[in-house]
Amino acid sequence: MRLRAGSYYNFRNAVAILVFFIFFDAEFVLSSSYIKRNYDTLHIGLQLLLNEREKTLTGIATLTIVPLDSQFSQCQFHAKEMEIRNVLLSSSEAVRFHSDSNKIYIDLDDSYSPRDTLQLTVSYVTKPQKGVYFNIPSEKLDGKHLQVYSHSEPTDARYWYPCYDAPDDKLTSEIEATVNEKLTVVSNGALIEIHHNPETRTKTFHWKQTKPHANYLISFAAGEFHVVSDYYQSIPVNYYVYPDNFENAACCFGKTPEMMAVFSGLFDYPYPWEKYDQVLINGYISRGMEHTSATTMSDEIMHDSRTHLDRNCDALVSHELAHQWFGNLVTCKSWPHIWLNEGFATYAEILFTEADQGDDAAKFALYLQRNAYFRSEDQDFMQPIVYYYYTHPREMFSHVTYQKASLVLHMLRNQIGDEMFFNALSTCLRQFAFQSITTDDFVKVVEAVTAQDLKWFFDQWLNHGGYPSLSVRYEWNQLDKQVILNIEQIQESVAPIFKFPVDIKIVANGSARYHKIFLESRSHTFRLPADVEPAMVLFDPAHILLKKIDFKKSQKESLFQLQHDVNLIGRLDAIESLIEMAKDTAVVVDGLISALS
């Protein structure tokens, strides 16, 4: 899922911490929705009748499950604010049940074991407050298209069908959705058939997803669409857009097959699903959502060829596509580990930019991600990337698990090198395909691939909040022909002392020398050789480290950096420094004009 600008996210406060320690279960405490899973769901089949006038959904959910207990006689499913009409075992035998506003509690007629496969059919009706949404054209909503669609991440599947609504259970699925005859339904997997119902002026679309995925990825979108068809190799790639703007589909989605090729190559794992659809929805609650093989997109992204000269939606399209590997093929086992979905997809935006537009464009995208994270940070609480003490899973969808996590992946890539980094990604996908994983699973893969103990890296960057804030100063000692470099970590004491290797680049007399140093305490002094006074000293010249840095430089040195730093981020930092020190001096203005020419 891609965050909207200004999306809600919440860093923990004292009240939430108190709630956690009182209840000993931070996961979704406030909605009383915890279920101890004693079954494995193999498949769910949904028969849905959608009434857009009443905004109701009448459904039959058939769940195929295997017990995990040897004396299995009871089970529960999430079912939020549903009227449950009956529950059948093996399609015919009524079983006892009761329900409240959160769950169904089912009592079976006998005890079963993991050797048994059971089929439970739940008939229900609901007017969903979440999970399924109805776009109804009206005078107040002029121009809105008639649409009915789902959005379940993180825990809203329970509002429109009974299920175990958590990401650690994977299953195959199918949807038979009956809608107004004017509408087309798009869903996961392959379209099996379309059945016309002339007596009710409706159509029934039957879609089937034959490879397992998580409940929150099950989806449908119904609307009046024009389908623009494409292919990646033999895989159908379809864009479900509006009839009045279908000619602009290529501006938004035209690079999709190229992106599929890039990610298939980088991840060394072929696109894992049977097709890939992208569907426009009016007023969608997210910018995009990576439903398996059927991504849903806000129609705000659509633009024409003239607008395309100024902006595009490649970042969004590549983000949601990358989720088809990281998020859908391999899924976080629980919401504290959502960075395994969102951090990877956010970094995939950088990877495609690098492949498509080159190194400078990728660096600029990293620069924007870094700044977005800094703008959004909560100085009162530096939330770790892996964090357990939330009260609702949606709080985990923030710039910490998106932007910061992607920047940590960039640091990991540079720590272990491209070959091992991409080998680790491929190994993770192959080892855990169609499964759910934790952060520890990923760490073990990286350590196995690299044959390195990287716990120091992952612990400080994933399990602790914040980043190093550095004060850097240097002077040139003419007598000893040395640069004396003083570095101090000045972040608050609540943050750890970070340990990291970093490069220092010294440019003097027209040549550059690199020195690798390792920081592991609050302050360091390094003496580095320099025969003449440096024209430029750069800390982390490749801008790999996530940090804030106070590195005072003269106007002369900043101008030199603007003209000669080979790294785009370094030149941008030099511009910011020059603007701060002298907004209107002729020398600075001339230097900026020269840099632009």
C-alpha positions, 0 to 999 in steps of 0.5 A, spaced: 500 500 500 502 507 498 501 512 503 497 518 501 500 525 503 498 526 510 496 519 511 494 518 519 499 515 523 501 515 530 507 514 534 506 511 541 504 515 547 504 514 554 497 511 554 498 506 549 504 503 553 500 503 559 494 499 555 499 494 552 502 493 559 495 492 562 492 487 557 499 484 555 497 484 548 498 490 544 495 487 537 489 490 536 487 490 544 482 496 543 477 492 538 477 485 542 478 482 536 484 477 538 483 470 535 488 464 537 488 460 531 487 453 532 486 451 524 489 453 517 485 456 512 486 452 505 481 456 501 475 461 501 470 461 496 465 467 497 458 468 493 457 476 494 450 479 492 452 487 492 446 492 492 449 499 491 442 502 492 442 499 499 449 499 500 448 492 503 452 485 501 449 478 502 454 473 502 456 466 503 463 464 505 465 457 504 471 456 508 476 450 507 480 449 514 484 443 517 485 443 524 491 444 528 489 441 534 488 434 536 481 435 539 478 440 535 471 442 536 470 449 537 473 455 532 472 462 531 472 467 525 472 474 525 466 477 523 465 485 524 457 487 525 454 481 521 448 478 521 449 471 521 444 467 518 446 460 519 453 455 519 453 449 515 458 443 516 460 440 509 454 444 506 449 440 509 449 439 516 447 445 521 452 447 527 451 451 533 454 458 533 453 464 536 456 471 534 457 478 537 459 484 533 466 482 532 466 474 531 463 468 530 463 462 535 462 455 532 461 449 536 462 443 532 458 436 533 464 432 534 472 433 535 477 433 529 484 432 528 489 435 523 488 429 519 481 432 517 479 437 512 473 441 514 468 445 510 464 450 513 459 455 510 457 461 513 451 465 510 450 472 512 448 479 510 452 486 512 452 493 511 459 494 511 462 500 515 469 498 512 472 494 508 467 495 502 465 501 499 460 504 495 461 510 490 454 512 488 453 518 483 449 524 486 448 531 485 452 532 491 458 528 488 457 530 481 461 526 476 463 520 481 462 513 477 458 508 480 463 503 483 463 498 489 470 496 491 474 492 497 480 495 501 481 490 507 489 492 509 490 491 515 484 488 518 478 490 515 476 483 511 472 482 517 467 487 515 465 484 509 466 476 510 468 471 515 475 469 516 481 469 520 483 476 519 491 476 520 497 475 515 500 469 518 494 464 514 495 464 507 489 461 503 487 460 496 480 464 494 475 465 489 469 470 488 463 470 485 460 477 485 453 479 482 452 486 480 448 491 476 449 489 469 452 495 467 458 493 471 465 489 470 468 486 476 475 485 477 478 480 482 484 476 484 487 470 479 483 468 473 476 470 470 473 463 470 466 465 467 461 471 466 454 469 467 448 474 465 442 474 469 437 477 465 431 476 470 434 481 475 438 485 470 445 483 473 451 479 472 455 474 476 463 474 475 467 468 477 474 469 479 479 464 482 486 465 485 489 458 485 496 460 489 495 462 496 495 469 499 493 473 505 486 475 507 487 482 506 489 481 499 483 478 497 479 484 493 474 486 488 472 492 484 466 493 480 465 499 476 464 501 468 471 500 466 474 500 459 480 495 459 486 497 455 490 490 454 498 489 454 503 483 456 509 482 459 512 475 456 505 471 456 502 474 462 496 478 461 497 486 463 490 490 463 489 497 465 482 498 468 480 505 466 474 510 465 471 510 458 472 517 457 480 517 459 482 510 456 487 514 451 491 516 457 492 509 460 499 509 457 501 515 461 500 512 467 501 504 466 505 504 460 512 502 463 508 496 467 511 490 463 518 494 463 518 494 471 516 487 471 522 485 467 526 489 471 524 486 478 524 479 475 531 480 473 533 484 480 529 479 484 531 473 480 524 470 481 519 470 475 513 474 476 509 469 481 501 470 479 497 469 472 496 476 470 497 483 473 491 488 473 491 495 475 484 498 476 482 505 477 477 507 483 474 514 485 476 517 492 480 511 493 482 511 501 489 510 499 493 512 493 494 504 491 493 497 494 497 491 492 491 486 491 494 480 489 494 480 481 489 486 481 492 492 484 487 498 486 489 505 484 486 512 486 484 515 479 487 521 482 493 519 478 490 519 471 493 524 467 494 526 460 501 527 455 502 534 457 501 533 464 506 527 463 512 532 461 512 534 468 510 528 472 509 521 472 506 516 477 512 511 476 514 511 483 507 509 485 506 503 479 513 500 481 511 500 488 505 496 488 508 492 483 514 490 487 509 488 492 507 482 488 513 479 490 515 482 497 508 483 501 504 478 496 508 472 495 512 473 501 508 476 507 509 479 513 507 474 519 504 480 523 504 487 523 510 489 527 514 486 521 510 490 516 517 493 513 518 487 510 512 489 505 512 496 505 520 498 506 521 493 500 516 496 496 518 503 497 526 501 496 523 498 489 521 505 487 529 507 487 531 500 484 526 501 478 528 509 478 536 506 477 534 502 472 530 506 468 533 513 469 540 512 471 544 513 478 543 521 478 535 520 478 536 514 483 540 519 488 535 524 487 529 519 489 533 517 495 534 524 497 526 525 497 525 519 501 530 521 506 527 528 507 520 525 507 522 521 513 525 527 517 519 531 515 515 526 518 519 524 524 516 525 531 522 527 536 518 525 542 518 518 540 523 515 535 519 509 533 523 503 531 521 500 525 520 493 528 515 495 533 510 491 538 506 496 542 501 499 537 493 499 539 491 498 532 495 495 526 494 501 522 499 505 526 504 501 523 503 504 516 508 510 517 514 514 514 518 509 519 516 503 516 516 506 509 521 511 508 526 509 513 525 502 512 527 503 505 533 507 507 535 502 511 535 497 506 539 501 502 545 501 507 544 494 507 545 493 500 552 498 501 554 494 507 554 487 504 554 489 496 550 488 490 551 481 489 550 479 496 544 483 497 540 481 491 542 474 492 539 475 499 532 478 496 532 472 491 533 467 497 528 470 501 523 469 496 525 462 494 525 459 501 519 463 503 514 463 497 507 463 499 509 463 506 509 469 511 515 471 515 518 475 521 524 480 521 528 474 524 527 470 518 529 475 513 535 476 518 537 469 518 537 469 510 542 475 509 547 472 514 546 465 511 548 468 504 553 473 507 556 468 512 557 474 516 554 476 523 550 482 522 546 482 528 549 489 530 546 492 524 539 489 524 539 491 531 540 498 531 537 500 525 530 495 526 529 494 533 531 501 536 529 508 533 532 514 531 539 515 527 545 518 528 546 526 529 553 528 528 557 534 529 563 533 524 569 538 524 576 538 521 582 542 521 588 541 517 595 540 520 600 543 516 606 541 520 604 534 520 600 534 513 594 531 516 587 532 516 584 532 524 577 530 523 573 530 530 566 526 530 561 526 535 554 523 536 550 528 539 543 525 538 539 524 545 541 519 550 535 515 549 537 513 542 543 508 542 550 510 540 550 507 533 556 503 530 557 504 523 563 504 517 563 510 513 567 513 508 571 520 508 573 523 501 579 528 501 580 532 495 586 536 495 591 538 489 586 536 484 586 528 486 581 525 491 583 520 497 578 515 500 579 513 508 574 508 511 573 509 518 568 505 523 565 509 529 562 505 535 563 511 541 560 517 542 566 521 539 572 520 535 578 523 533 581 521 526 588 523 523 588 522 516 594 524 511 593 530 506 600 533 503 596 540 502 590 543 505 584 540 502 579 543 497 574 539 500 572 534 505 566 529 505 563 525 510 559 519 507 561 522 500 556 517 497 550 519 502 549 511 504 548 513 512 541 515 514 543 521 519 543 528 520 549 532 520 552 538 522 558 539 518 560 547 518 564 549 511 566 555 509 563 559 503 569 557 499 568 550 500 561 549 499 562 553 492 567 548 491 563 542 493 557 545 489 562 545 482 565 538 484 562 533 488 560 527 483 554 525 488 547 529 486 545 529 493 552 532 495 551 538 490 544 539 493 546 539 500 552 544 498 546 548 495 542 548 502 548 550 505 550 556 501 543 558 502 543 558 509 550 562 510 548 567 504 542 568 501 544 574 496 552 575 496 554 575 489 559 570 489 554 565 492 549 567 486 554 566 481 556 559 483 548 557 483 547 560 476 554 556 474 551 550 477 545 550 473 548 552 466 
